[in-house]
């Protein structure tokens, strides 16, 4: 039940990677076309290529050095690439970018088709910044009059890193390190042969993921696996969930804007947890408060049993279905809670919106403690409810305590009988 934040962040990873590849593709394409047309390559890069790329991205693009070569294979080598952001934090920095071109397709097509046999990016850092307005700082390319069909047969990334930041803090919302990837970009399809990274004790594997850049909006298939995610290591002021999480996801969706990616995601997955704790949900306390109000209206005492203030979900393994960003459990989660056997099912949105249903079979001991030993049913009493809100701020709604009414009626009859016994003589005697 805790795939929410990690899944949304995986989708952001995908959006960032696509944006980065498109930026690099645009830059390298212009460099290589210029390279085969001009002998003044290095001089012309700063005067023509970088200003054109900067104009199309709406961001300043700079390099520390650039070198072109013809032998043994035509190519371009950039050092110190930097793409500025709307804030002081750059969108992209990379130590080295190296491209190798297959010259024959370019010559045969008279400059209209370019095939890169290799595009390698060393130690890139990508920053996805949420601006004070709430929008994300992602460059947008404008159409170019120069139509070039481009194919990248082998894209590799080594020692990559990206950070999701909030400009209002500023603070780090999420960070991924040691990102290594191998991919191709042919016929406007970005296909990952491998995609591996580390984040908060977890290993991420996105090999098999594909992005269809030619569709409008951009479509994608996410094939991802996460192992060993320490939920309490996430950079949150107070994590609503504790424990370790692992999951696999096979999703399809559209758009690469984070706010819309999650709401189009559809597919299936598997979620596993160890020692999972919902720290922000005091289910026992919430039920006690709801029932206490009912008991007091019935003239019975009510006290809230001492609890841990959280709900322990333990070790879980559940399949999920994802539809339009809603994650639905294929079978309920069952836990042995202190107040009674509990089943939780339903769905939640990748943006953390909850729509869960639950039932707790309150034990006779719990009811007795709740009523200060005034009521003790013969068997467990089922209470149904819904949980809405978010994982950080859950709330109980639509509590159905109708199963409690027969217990209260029986208790009322017993109390009436006891009161009558106090004022009436025993049956068969004369007053």
C-alpha positions, 0 to 999 in steps of 0.5 A: 500500500506504499507504492505511492511516492516511490512510483510517482518519483519513478515516473518523474525519473522517466520524464527527466531522462527523456528531457535530457536525451532530447536536449543532448540530441538537439545539441549533438545533431546541430554540432554534427551537421555543422561539423560536416559542412564547415572547416571552422568547427570549434570556432563556429560552435560558440558563434552559431550552434550554442546560441541556436540551441539556447534559443530553441530551448529558452535556456542558456547552453554552454560548454567548457570545450568542444572538439571535433574529429574525422579519423578514425570515426567522425565525432564530437566531444564536449566537456563541461556541458551546462543547460541553465534553469529558470533558477540558479540551479542548472537543469543539466550539467555533464562532465563529458558528452561524446558522439560518433556519427555514421557518415554514409547515411548523412551523405546519402541523404544529403544531410537529411538523415543522421545516424549516431553509432554512439552517444555517451554521457559521463557523470550527468546531473539533472535537476528537476526543480519545482518553481514557486508557482508549482510548475516544473522547470523543464525546457521546452523545444521549439520547432526547427526549420531544419528537418533531420531524421535522427537515429541513435543506435547506442546511447549510454549514460554512466554515473548519472545523478538527478535531484528533484528540488523545491525552489521554495525551500530550497530542499531536496525532495528526491535524489537518485545516484549511480544511474547507468543506462544503455538505450537506443533512439530509432524511429522516435522510440527511446528503448532502454536495454538497461536502466539501473540506479540507487536511491535511499538504500534501494536498487532501481531497474528500468530495463525494458522501458520505452518512450514513444517520442513521436506520439502527441502527447509522448507515450511510454511503457514503464517496466520497473523494479525496485528492491529494498527501499527504506521508506524512513530514509526518504527526505520527508519531514516526517515519513507517514510510512516506515519499513522496507518496500519492494515492487515491480510495475508494468505501466503504460501512459502518456505525457512526460509532465510529472503532474499528468504522467501519474494520472494516465498510468495503467497496468499491473504490479506487485508490492512487497513490504517488510515491517511496514508501519503506517505511522500517521494512521492511528486506526485503533484510536480513530475507531475508539473515538467514533464508537465512543460518541455512539456509546455516550449517546446510548448512556454508556461510559466510553474511554479510549484504550491506550494505543501505539498511535500507529497501525502496523501492517507487517510483511505483505505481498499483494498484486495491484492493478493500476488504472488512470493513476489509481492503484487498486489492491487485487485482494485485501490486506489482512492484519491482526490488530490489537482491537481485532482482525482487520481487512483493508482494501480499495485503491489510492492514487499515485498522487497519494489520494486515498479511497480505501475501505476497511472492516475491523472485527472488534474483540470482546476484550476491546469493547469491554475496555472501551466501555469500562467493563459495562459491555462485553459482547459474546463474539467479535463486532464487525465495524465497517468504514472508509479511509480517505485523505492522504497517506500523511493525513488519513481520515476515517469516514462513513463508519458503519457501526450498525452491528453494535446496535444489537449489543447495545439493545441487549445491554439496555435490556440487561440494565433495565432488568438490573434496575427493576430487580433493585426496586421489585421483590424477587419473583414468587415472594410477597412484598 
